[in-house]
Amino acid sequence: MASRAFKDINLSFKRHPVTNDLVAIKNEDAIKRSVKNIIFTILGEKPFSPNFGSFVTQSLFDLTTGYDAITLEDEIKNVLYRFEPRIDNVVINVSIYPDSNEVNATIQYDIVGEPSPSQIVDVLLFPARV
């Protein structure tokens, strides 16, 4: 299968020093950024797409049991399969640290149509109102 190139703008909106264009992120980095954006987007936050996003951020104040880790793993997996068609074979491991009010999610996935090795993204979640 032929490989494809993926390209997104960098959300820091930095400009290229020579061309003065916005700096782009490419391929694996573009997909990693997309995965993080999908997880951190709150349901209803994206205009005209009320079903885009996840409830992961809202659930950070309610975490206390192992069942919550399973629920978060399922939510992240479902939202990624729904909104990121460039990835497949998603494996998620969620670790909850109630003493520090943190959740660490390790997401491993394969890029569709790319012969590259599996990608791993670590996402550290914590409530802003601690």
N, CA, C and O atoms as a GROMACS GRO file, in nm:
protein
  520
    1MET      N    1   0.084  -0.117   0.000
    1MET     CA    2   0.000   0.000   0.000
    1MET      C    3   0.089   0.124   0.000
    1MET      O    4   0.189   0.129   0.072
    2ALA      N    5   0.054   0.222  -0.079
    2ALA     CA    6   0.133   0.344  -0.088
    2ALA      C    7   0.114   0.428   0.037
    2ALA      O    8   0.004   0.436   0.093
    3SER      N    9   0.221   0.490   0.080
    3SER     CA   10   0.210   0.573   0.199
    3SER      C   11   0.151   0.709   0.163
    3SER      O   12   0.163   0.757   0.051
    4ARG      N   13   0.087   0.768   0.262
    4ARG     CA   14   0.026   0.899   0.243
    4ARG      C   15   0.094   0.998   0.337
    4ARG      O   16   0.149   0.960   0.440
    5ALA      N   17   0.088   1.124   0.299
    5ALA     CA   18   0.143   1.228   0.384
    5ALA      C   19   0.029   1.303   0.452
    5ALA      O   20  -0.073   1.332   0.389
    6PHE      N   21   0.046   1.334   0.579
    6PHE     CA   22  -0.052   1.408   0.656
    6PHE      C   23   0.012   1.539   0.699
    6PHE      O   24   0.130   1.542   0.735
    7LYS      N   25  -0.066   1.645   0.696
    7LYS     CA   26  -0.012   1.776   0.728
    7LYS      C   27  -0.118   1.860   0.797
    7LYS      O   28  -0.231   1.868   0.749
    8ASP      N   29  -0.083   1.922   0.909
    8ASP     CA   30  -0.173   2.011   0.983
    8ASP      C   31  -0.095   2.135   1.023
    8ASP      O   32   0.028   2.135   1.022
    9ILE      N   33  -0.167   2.240   1.060
    9ILE     CA   34  -0.098   2.358   1.110
    9ILE      C   35  -0.065   2.337   1.257
    9ILE      O   36  -0.136   2.267   1.329
   10ASN      N   37   0.042   2.398   1.300
   10ASN     CA   38   0.082   2.391   1.439
   10ASN      C   39  -0.003   2.490   1.517
   10ASN      O   40  -0.012   2.607   1.479
   11LEU      N   41  -0.063   2.447   1.625
   11LEU     CA   42  -0.152   2.532   1.701
   11LEU      C   43  -0.080   2.642   1.780
   11LEU      O   44  -0.145   2.727   1.841
   12SER      N   45   0.051   2.641   1.778
   12SER     CA   46   0.124   2.752   1.840
   12SER      C   47   0.127   2.874   1.747
   12SER      O   48   0.162   2.984   1.790
   13PHE      N   49   0.090   2.853   1.622
   13PHE     CA   50   0.085   2.959   1.521
   13PHE      C   51   0.219   3.029   1.504
   13PHE      O   52   0.225   3.149   1.477
   14LYS      N   53   0.327   2.954   1.520
   14LYS     CA   54   0.459   3.010   1.494
   14LYS      C   55   0.477   3.027   1.343
   14LYS      O   56   0.424   2.951   1.263
   15ARG      N   57   0.553   3.128   1.308
   15ARG     CA   58   0.578   3.154   1.167
   15ARG      C   59   0.717   3.107   1.128
   15ARG      O   60   0.811   3.110   1.208
   16HIS      N   61   0.728   3.063   1.003
   16HIS     CA   62   0.857   3.023   0.949
   16HIS      C   63   0.942   3.149   0.935
   16HIS      O   64   0.893   3.250   0.884
   17PRO      N   65   1.069   3.147   0.978
   17PRO     CA   66   1.150   3.269   0.977
   17PRO      C   67   1.180   3.323   0.837
   17PRO      O   68   1.202   3.444   0.821
   18VAL      N   69   1.181   3.239   0.736
   18VAL     CA   70   1.214   3.284   0.601
   18VAL      C   71   1.088   3.314   0.520
   18VAL      O   72   1.077   3.422   0.460
   19THR      N   73   0.994   3.220   0.517
   19THR     CA   74   0.876   3.237   0.432
   19THR      C   75   0.762   3.314   0.500
   19THR      O   76   0.671   3.360   0.432
   20ASN      N   77   0.767   3.327   0.631
   20ASN     CA   78   0.664   3.393   0.711
   20ASN      C   79   0.530   3.318   0.708
   20ASN      O   80   0.429   3.373   0.751
   21ASP      N   81   0.529   3.196   0.658
   21ASP     CA   82   0.409   3.112   0.661
   21ASP      C   83   0.398   3.045   0.797
   21ASP      O   84   0.496   3.036   0.871
   22LEU      N   85   0.279   2.998   0.829
   22LEU     CA   86   0.263   2.920   0.951
   22LEU      C   87   0.341   2.790   0.940
   22LEU      O   88   0.344   2.728   0.833
   23VAL      N   89   0.404   2.750   1.048
   23VAL     CA   90   0.480   2.625   1.051
   23VAL      C   91   0.381   2.508   1.053
   23VAL      O   92   0.284   2.510   1.129
   24ALA      N   93   0.407   2.409   0.972
   24ALA     CA   94   0.319   2.292   0.965
   24ALA      C   95   0.382   2.176   1.041
   24ALA      O   96   0.504   2.164   1.050
   25ILE      N   97   0.296   2.090   1.094
   25ILE     CA   98   0.344   1.964   1.150
   25ILE      C   99   0.300   1.854   1.055
   25ILE      O  100   0.194   1.863   0.993
   26LYS      N  101   0.380   1.751   1.043
   26LYS     CA  102   0.357   1.652   0.938
   26LYS      C  103   0.352   1.510   0.993
   26LYS      O  104   0.407   1.479   1.098
   27ASN      N  105   0.285   1.427   0.917
   27ASN     CA  106   0.278   1.282   0.936
   27ASN      C  107   0.248   1.240   1.080
   27ASN      O  108   0.142   1.275   1.132
   28GLU      N  109   0.338   1.167   1.145
   28GLU     CA  110   0.310   1.114   1.277
   28GLU      C  111   0.280   1.222   1.379
   28GLU      O  112   0.193   1.205   1.465
   29ASP      N  113   0.351   1.334   1.371
   29ASP     CA  114   0.329   1.443   1.466
   29ASP      C  115   0.191   1.506   1.448
   29ASP      O  116   0.128   1.546   1.545
   30ALA      N  117   0.144   1.514   1.324
   30ALA     CA  118   0.010   1.570   1.297
   30ALA      C  119  -0.098   1.480   1.357
   30ALA      O  120  -0.196   1.530   1.413
   31ILE      N  121  -0.080   1.350   1.346
   31ILE     CA  122  -0.179   1.257   1.401
   31ILE      C  123  -0.174   1.257   1.553
   31ILE      O  124  -0.278   1.251   1.618
   32LYS      N  125  -0.055   1.264   1.611
   32LYS     CA  126  -0.044   1.272   1.757
   32LYS      C  127  -0.115   1.395   1.811
   32LYS      O  128  -0.185   1.388   1.911
   33ARG      N  129  -0.096   1.509   1.743
   33ARG     CA  130  -0.163   1.632   1.785
   33ARG      C  131  -0.315   1.616   1.774
   33ARG      O  132  -0.388   1.662   1.862
   34SER      N  133  -0.361   1.552   1.668
   34SER     CA  134  -0.505   1.530   1.650
   34SER      C  135  -0.562   1.442   1.760
   34SER      O  136  -0.670   1.470   1.812
   35VAL      N  137  -0.490   1.336   1.797
   35VAL     CA  138  -0.535   1.247   1.904
   35VAL      C  139  -0.551   1.324   2.034
   35VAL      O  140  -0.651   1.310   2.104
   36LYS      N  141  -0.453   1.406   2.068
   36LYS     CA  142  -0.460   1.486   2.191
   36LYS      C  143  -0.576   1.585   2.185
   36LYS      O  144  -0.648   1.603   2.283
   37ASN      N  145  -0.593   1.650   2.070
   37ASN     CA  146  -0.701   1.749   2.057
   37ASN      C  147  -0.838   1.684   2.074
   37ASN      O  148  -0.926   1.741   2.138
   38ILE      N  149  -0.856   1.566   2.019
   38ILE     CA  150  -0.984   1.496   2.032
   38ILE      C  151  -1.012   1.463   2.178
   38ILE      O  152  -1.124   1.481   2.226
   39ILE      N  153  -0.911   1.416   2.250
   39ILE     CA  154  -0.930   1.378   2.390
   39ILE      C  155  -0.958   1.501   2.477
   39ILE      O  156  -1.044   1.494   2.565
   40PHE      N  157  -0.890   1.611   2.453
   40PHE     CA  158  -0.905   1.730   2.537
   40PHE      C  159  -1.026   1.816   2.501
   40PHE      O  160  -1.065   1.903   2.579
   41THR      N  161  -1.087   1.794   2.386
   41THR     CA  162  -1.203   1.874   2.347
   41THR      C  163  -1.325   1.827   2.425
   41THR      O  164  -1.356   1.708   2.429
   42ILE      N  165  -1.393   1.922   2.485
   42ILE     CA  166  -1.514   1.893   2.564
   42ILE      C  167  -1.631   1.882   2.467
   42ILE      O  168  -1.640   1.956   2.370
   43LEU      N  169  -1.721   1.787   2.495
   43LEU     CA  170  -1.840   1.772   2.412
   43LEU      C  171  -1.913   1.905   2.400
   43LEU      O  172  -1.939   1.971   2.501
   44GLY      N  173  -1.946   1.945   2.276
   44GLY     CA  174  -2.018   2.069   2.252
   44GLY      C  175  -1.928   2.190   2.240
   44GLY      O  176  -1.977   2.299   2.210
   45GLU      N  177  -1.798   2.175   2.262
   45GLU     CA  178  -1.706   2.288   2.257
   45GLU      C  179  -1.677   2.332   2.113
   45GLU      O  180  -1.651   2.450   2.090
   46LYS      N  181  -1.681   2.242   2.018
   46LYS     CA  182  -1.651   2.274   1.879
   46LYS      C  183  -1.777   2.327   1.811
   46LYS      O  184  -1.878   2.256   1.805
   47PRO      N  185  -1.773   2.449   1.760
   47PRO     CA  186  -1.893   2.505   1.696
   47PRO      C  187  -1.942   2.419   1.579
   47PRO      O  188  -1.862   2.367   1.501
   48PHE      N  189  -2.071   2.404   1.570
   48PHE     CA  190  -2.140   2.331   1.463
   48PHE      C  191  -2.112   2.181   1.464
   48PHE      O  192  -2.154   2.111   1.372
   49SER      N  193  -2.043   2.131   1.566
   49SER     CA  194  -2.018   1.987   1.582
   49SER      C  195  -2.042   1.949   1.728
   49SER      O  196  -1.947   1.921   1.801
   50PRO      N  197  -2.168   1.947   1.771
   50PRO     CA  198  -2.196   1.923   1.913
   50PRO      C  199  -2.158   1.783   1.961
   50PRO      O  200  -2.144   1.762   2.081
   51ASN      N  201  -2.141   1.687   1.871
   51ASN     CA  202  -2.107   1.550   1.910
   51ASN      C  203  -1.956   1.524   1.909
   51ASN      O  204  -1.912   1.415   1.943
   52PHE      N  205  -1.876   1.625   1.870
   52PHE     CA  206  -1.731   1.610   1.866
   52PHE      C  207  -1.674   1.631   2.005
   52PHE      O  208  -1.713   1.723   2.076
   53GLY      N  209  -1.580   1.545   2.044
   53GLY     CA  210  -1.513   1.558   2.172
   53GLY      C  211  -1.542   1.440   2.264
   53GLY      O  212  -1.601   1.340   2.222
   54SER      N  213  -1.500   1.454   2.388
   54SER     CA  214  -1.518   1.346   2.485
   54SER      C  215  -1.555   1.403   2.621
   54SER      O  216  -1.546   1.524   2.644
   55PHE      N  217  -1.596   1.316   2.711
   55PHE     CA  218  -1.629   1.358   2.847
   55PHE      C  219  -1.513   1.334   2.942
   55PHE      O  220  -1.531   1.338   3.064
   56VAL      N  221  -1.395   1.308   2.889
   56VAL     CA  222  -1.279   1.276   2.972
   56VAL      C  223  -1.247   1.391   3.067
   56VAL      O  224  -1.224   1.367   3.186
   57THR      N  225  -1.245   1.514   3.019
   57THR     CA  226  -1.211   1.628   3.103
   57THR      C  227  -1.311   1.645   3.217
   57THR      O  228  -1.272   1.674   3.330
   58GLN      N  229  -1.440   1.628   3.188
   58GLN     CA  230  -1.541   1.645   3.291
   58GLN      C  231  -1.534   1.536   3.398
   58GLN      O  232  -1.570   1.559   3.513
   59SER      N  233  -1.488   1.418   3.361
   59SER     CA  234  -1.488   1.306   3.456
   59SER      C  235  -1.368   1.306   3.550
   59SER      O  236  -1.357   1.218   3.635
   60LEU      N  237  -1.279   1.402   3.537
   60LEU     CA  238  -1.157   1.402   3.618
   60LEU      C  239  -1.184   1.426   3.766
   60LEU      O  240  -1.102   1.390   3.850
   61PHE      N  241  -1.297   1.487   3.800
   61PHE     CA  242  -1.326   1.514   3.940
   61PHE      C  243  -1.391   1.395   4.010
   61PHE      O  244  -1.405   1.397   4.132
   62ASP      N  245  -1.430   1.292   3.934
   62ASP     CA  246  -1.504   1.180   3.991
   62ASP      C  247  -1.423   1.051   4.002
   62ASP      O  248  -1.481   0.946   4.030
   63LEU      N  249  -1.294   1.055   3.981
   63LEU     CA  250  -1.214   0.934   3.970
   63LEU      C  251  -1.176   0.879   4.107
   63LEU      O  252  -1.113   0.948   4.188
   64THR      N  253  -1.215   0.755   4.134
   64THR     CA  254  -1.173   0.692   4.258
   64THR      C  255  -1.155   0.542   4.247
   64THR      O  256  -1.087   0.484   4.332
   65THR      N  257  -1.212   0.476   4.148
   65THR     CA  258  -1.209   0.330   4.142
   65THR      C  259  -1.144   0.279   4.014
   65THR      O  260  -1.122   0.355   3.920
   66GLY      N  261  -1.114   0.149   4.012
   66GLY     CA  262  -1.063   0.085   3.892
   66GLY      C  263  -1.166   0.085   3.781
   66GLY      O  264  -1.131   0.084   3.663
   67TYR      N  265  -1.293   0.086   3.818
   67TYR     CA  266  -1.399   0.092   3.717
   67TYR      C  267  -1.390   0.221   3.638
   67TYR      O  268  -1.419   0.222   3.519
   68ASP      N  269  -1.350   0.331   3.703
   68ASP     CA  270  -1.335   0.458   3.633
   68ASP      C  271  -1.226   0.450   3.528
   68ASP      O  272  -1.239   0.511   3.421
   69ALA      N  273  -1.119   0.378   3.555
   69ALA     CA  274  -1.011   0.362   3.457
   69ALA      C  275  -1.063   0.288   3.334
   69ALA      O  276  -1.030   0.326   3.221
   70ILE      N  277  -1.142   0.185   3.355
   70ILE     CA  278  -1.199   0.111   3.241
   70ILE      C  279  -1.294   0.200   3.161
   70ILE      O  280  -1.293   0.196   3.038
   71THR      N  281  -1.374   0.279   3.230
   71THR     CA  282  -1.467   0.370   3.163
   71THR      C  283  -1.391   0.472   3.079
   71THR      O  284  -1.430   0.501   2.966
   72LEU      N  285  -1.283   0.527   3.134
   72LEU     CA  286  -1.202   0.623   3.058
   72LEU      C  287  -1.135   0.558   2.937
   72LEU      O  288  -1.131   0.617   2.829
   73GLU      N  289  -1.084   0.437   2.955
   73GLU     CA  290  -1.023   0.366   2.842
   73GLU      C  291  -1.125   0.347   2.730
   73GLU      O  292  -1.095   0.371   2.612
   74ASP      N  293  -1.246   0.305   2.766
   74ASP     CA  294  -1.350   0.285   2.665
   74ASP      C  295  -1.388   0.416   2.598
   74ASP      O  296  -1.406   0.420   2.476
   75GLU      N  297  -1.401   0.523   2.674
   75GLU     CA  298  -1.439   0.653   2.617
   75GLU      C  299  -1.333   0.703   2.520
   75GLU      O  300  -1.366   0.750   2.411
   76ILE      N  301  -1.206   0.694   2.558
   76ILE     CA  302  -1.098   0.740   2.471
   76ILE      C  303  -1.094   0.657   2.344
   76ILE      O  304  -1.079   0.711   2.234
   77LYS      N  305  -1.105   0.526   2.358
   77LYS     CA  306  -1.102   0.439   2.240
   77LYS      C  307  -1.218   0.469   2.146
   77LYS      O  308  -1.199   0.479   2.025
   78ASN      N  309  -1.339   0.485   2.201
   78ASN     CA  310  -1.456   0.512   2.118
   78ASN      C  311  -1.445   0.646   2.046
   78ASN      O  312  -1.478   0.656   1.928
   79VAL      N  313  -1.401   0.748   2.117
   79VAL     CA  314  -1.393   0.880   2.056
   79VAL      C  315  -1.283   0.884   1.949
   79VAL      O  316  -1.299   0.952   1.848
   80LEU      N  317  -1.174   0.812   1.968
   80LEU     CA  318  -1.069   0.810   1.867
   80LEU      C  319  -1.114   0.734   1.743
   80LEU      O  320  -1.086   0.776   1.631
   81TYR      N  321  -1.182   0.621   1.761
   81TYR     CA  322  -1.232   0.549   1.645
   81TYR      C  323  -1.338   0.629   1.569
   81TYR      O  324  -1.351   0.617   1.447
   82ARG      N  325  -1.413   0.712   1.641
   82ARG     CA  326  -1.518   0.790   1.579
   82ARG      C  327  -1.464   0.910   1.501
   82ARG      O  328  -1.517   0.943   1.395
   83PHE      N  329  -1.360   0.976   1.553
   83PHE     CA  330  -1.317   1.102   1.495
   83PHE      C  331  -1.178   1.103   1.434
   83PHE      O  332  -1.138   1.204   1.376
   84GLU      N  333  -1.103   0.995   1.444
   84GLU     CA  334  -0.970   0.991   1.384
   84GLU      C  335  -0.957   0.869   1.294
   84GLU      O  336  -0.914   0.763   1.339
   85PRO      N  337  -0.995   0.883   1.166
   85PRO     CA  338  -0.994   0.768   1.074
   85PRO      C  339  -0.854   0.726   1.030
   85PRO      O  340  -0.839   0.622   0.965
   86ARG      N  341  -0.752   0.803   1.064
   86ARG     CA  342  -0.616   0.771   1.021
   86ARG      C  343  -0.546   0.671   1.111
   86ARG      O  344  -0.434   0.630   1.082
   87ILE      N  345  -0.612   0.629   1.221
   87ILE     CA  346  -0.548   0.534   1.313
   87ILE      C  347  -0.633   0.408   1.328
   87ILE      O  348  -0.754   0.409   1.303
   88ASP      N  349  -0.566   0.299   1.368
   88ASP     CA  350  -0.632   0.170   1.388
   88ASP      C  351  -0.556   0.094   1.496
   88ASP      O  352  -0.447   0.136   1.536
   89ASN      N  353  -0.612  -0.015   1.543
   89ASN     CA  354  -0.550  -0.100   1.646
   89ASN      C  355  -0.514  -0.019   1.771
   89ASN      O  356  -0.401  -0.025   1.820
   90VAL      N  357  -0.610   0.054   1.821
   90VAL     CA  358  -0.588   0.141   1.936
   90VAL      C  359  -0.587   0.058   2.065
   90VAL      O  360  -0.679  -0.019   2.091
   91VAL      N  361  -0.481   0.076   2.145
   91VAL     CA  362  -0.469   0.012   2.276
   91VAL      C  363  -0.445   0.124   2.377
   91VAL      O  364  -0.355   0.206   2.360
   92ILE      N  365  -0.526   0.126   2.483
   92ILE     CA  366  -0.519   0.234   2.581
   92ILE      C  367  -0.499   0.176   2.720
   92ILE      O  368  -0.562   0.077   2.757
   93ASN      N  369  -0.409   0.239   2.796
   93ASN     CA  370  -0.386   0.201   2.934
   93ASN      C  371  -0.399   0.327   3.019
   93ASN      O  372  -0.323   0.422   3.002
   94VAL      N  373  -0.495   0.327   3.110
   94VAL     CA  374  -0.520   0.443   3.196
   94VAL      C  375  -0.476   0.410   3.337
   94VAL      O  376  -0.512   0.306   3.392
   95SER      N  377  -0.397   0.499   3.396
   95SER     CA  378  -0.355   0.488   3.536
   95SER      C  379  -0.408   0.608   3.610
   95SER      O  380  -0.388   0.722   3.569
   96ILE      N  381  -0.477   0.582   3.722
   96ILE     CA  382  -0.536   0.688   3.801
   96ILE      C  383  -0.455   0.705   3.929
   96ILE      O  384  -0.425   0.608   3.999
   97TYR      N  385  -0.420   0.830   3.959
   97TYR     CA  386  -0.346   0.863   4.081
   97TYR      C  387  -0.432   0.958   4.165
   97TYR      O  388  -0.421   1.080   4.151
   98PRO      N  389  -0.518   0.903   4.251
   98PRO     CA  390  -0.613   0.989   4.324
   98PRO      C  391  -0.545   1.085   4.422
   98PRO      O  392  -0.601   1.192   4.450
   99ASP      N  393  -0.428   1.051   4.475
   99ASP     CA  394  -0.362   1.140   4.571
   99ASP      C  395  -0.315   1.270   4.507
   99ASP      O  396  -0.312   1.374   4.573
  100SER      N  397  -0.279   1.265   4.379
  100SER     CA  398  -0.233   1.386   4.311
  100SER      C  399  -0.336   1.436   4.209
  100SER      O  400  -0.307   1.529   4.133
  101ASN      N  401  -0.455   1.376   4.208
  101ASN     CA  402  -0.562   1.416   4.116
  101ASN      C  403  -0.518   1.413   3.970
  101ASN      O  404  -0.546   1.505   3.894
  102GLU      N  405  -0.449   1.307   3.932
  102GLU     CA  406  -0.398   1.296   3.796
  102GLU      C  407  -0.441   1.164   3.733
  102GLU      O  408  -0.466   1.065   3.802
  103VAL      N  409  -0.447   1.166   3.601
  103VAL     CA  410  -0.473   1.047   3.522
  103VAL      C  411  -0.370   1.044   3.411
  103VAL      O  412  -0.352   1.144   3.340
  104ASN      N  413  -0.304   0.932   3.395
  104ASN     CA  414  -0.209   0.916   3.285
  104ASN      C  415  -0.268   0.816   3.188
  104ASN      O  416  -0.297   0.702   3.225
  105ALA      N  417  -0.284   0.857   3.063
  105ALA     CA  418  -0.335   0.768   2.960
  105ALA      C  419  -0.224   0.745   2.857
  105ALA      O  420  -0.172   0.839   2.799
  106THR      N  421  -0.189   0.619   2.836
  106THR     CA  422  -0.094   0.582   2.732
  106THR      C  423  -0.172   0.522   2.618
  106THR      O  424  -0.243   0.423   2.634
  107ILE      N  425  -0.159   0.583   2.500
  107ILE     CA  426  -0.236   0.543   2.383
  107ILE      C  427  -0.139   0.491   2.278
  107ILE      O  428  -0.047   0.562   2.238
  108GLN      N  429  -0.161   0.369   2.235
  108GLN     CA  430  -0.078   0.309   2.130
  108GLN      C  431  -0.168   0.279   2.011
  108GLN      O  432  -0.279   0.228   2.028
  109TYR      N  433  -0.121   0.312   1.890
  109TYR     CA  434  -0.202   0.290   1.771
  109TYR      C  435  -0.113   0.275   1.648
  109TYR      O  436   0.005   0.311   1.650
  110ASP      N  437  -0.172   0.220   1.544
  110ASP     CA  438  -0.106   0.209   1.414
  110ASP      C  439  -0.168   0.311   1.320
  110ASP      O  440  -0.287   0.341   1.328
  111ILE      N  441  -0.085   0.365   1.232
  111ILE     CA  442  -0.135   0.460   1.132
  111ILE      C  443  -0.181   0.382   1.010
  111ILE      O  444  -0.108   0.298   0.957
  112VAL      N  445  -0.303   0.409   0.967
  112VAL     CA  446  -0.362   0.339   0.853
  112VAL      C  447  -0.285   0.376   0.726
  112VAL      O  448  -0.265   0.493   0.696
  113GLY      N  449  -0.241   0.275   0.652
  113GLY     CA  450  -0.174   0.298   0.525
  113GLY      C  451  -0.027   0.335   0.537
  113GLY      O  452   0.036   0.367   0.436
  114GLU      N  453   0.028   0.331   0.656
  114GLU     CA  454   0.168   0.365   0.678
  114GLU      C  455   0.243   0.243   0.730
  114GLU      O  456   0.194   0.174   0.819
  115PRO      N  457   0.360   0.217   0.677
  115PRO     CA  458   0.438   0.103   0.728
  115PRO      C  459   0.517   0.138   0.853
  115PRO      O  460   0.603   0.059   0.894
  116SER      N  461   0.491   0.251   0.913
  116SER     CA  462   0.567   0.293   1.031
  116SER      C  463   0.531   0.207   1.152
  116SER      O  464   0.425   0.145   1.156
  117PRO      N  465   0.620   0.204   1.252
  117PRO     CA  466   0.590   0.126   1.373
  117PRO      C  467   0.475   0.189   1.451
  117PRO      O  468   0.435   0.302   1.424
  118SER      N  469   0.423   0.116   1.547
  118SER     CA  470   0.314   0.167   1.630
  118SER      C  471   0.357   0.295   1.700
  118SER      O  472   0.471   0.308   1.746
  119GLN      N  473   0.265   0.388   1.708
  119GLN     CA  474   0.291   0.516   1.772
  119GLN      C  475   0.240   0.511   1.916
  119GLN      O  476   0.140   0.444   1.944
  120ILE      N  477   0.307   0.581   2.004
  120ILE     CA  478   0.265   0.588   2.144
  120ILE      C  479   0.253   0.734   2.185
  120ILE      O  480   0.344   0.814   2.163
  121VAL      N  481   0.138   0.767   2.244
  121VAL     CA  482   0.114   0.902   2.294
  121VAL      C  483   0.082   0.892   2.442
  121VAL      O  484  -0.006   0.816   2.482
  122ASP      N  485   0.152   0.967   2.524
  122ASP     CA  486   0.123   0.976   2.667
  122ASP      C  487   0.048   1.106   2.692
  122ASP      O  488   0.093   1.214   2.652
  123VAL      N  489  -0.065   1.094   2.758
  123VAL     CA  490  -0.147   1.211   2.788
  123VAL      C  491  -0.164   1.218   2.939
  123VAL      O  492  -0.214   1.124   3.000
  124LEU      N  493  -0.122   1.328   2.999
  124LEU     CA  494  -0.139   1.349   3.142
  124LEU      C  495  -0.258   1.441   3.160
  124LEU      O  496  -0.258   1.555   3.113
  125LEU      N  497  -0.358   1.391   3.231
  125LEU     CA  498  -0.481   1.467   3.254
  125LEU      C  499  -0.488   1.504   3.402
  125LEU      O  500  -0.461   1.421   3.489
  126PHE      N  501  -0.524   1.627   3.429
  126PHE     CA  502  -0.546   1.668   3.566
  126PHE      C  503  -0.644   1.783   3.567
  126PHE      O  504  -0.644   1.864   3.475
  127PRO      N  505  -0.728   1.791   3.670
  127PRO     CA  506  -0.825   1.898   3.674
  127PRO      C  507  -0.758   2.033   3.701
  127PRO      O  508  -0.663   2.042   3.779
  128ALA      N  509  -0.807   2.136   3.634
  128ALA     CA  510  -0.748   2.268   3.650
  128ALA      C  511  -0.787   2.334   3.782
  128ALA      O  512  -0.723   2.430   3.824
  129ARG      N  513  -0.891   2.284   3.847
  129ARG     CA  514  -0.941   2.345   3.970
  129ARG      C  515  -0.894   2.271   4.094
  129ARG      O  516  -0.971   2.259   4.189
  130VAL      N  517  -0.773   2.222   4.097
  130VAL     CA  518  -0.724   2.147   4.214
  130VAL      C  519  -0.679   2.244   4.320
  130VAL      O  520  -0.634   2.202   4.426
   0.00000   0.00000   0.00000
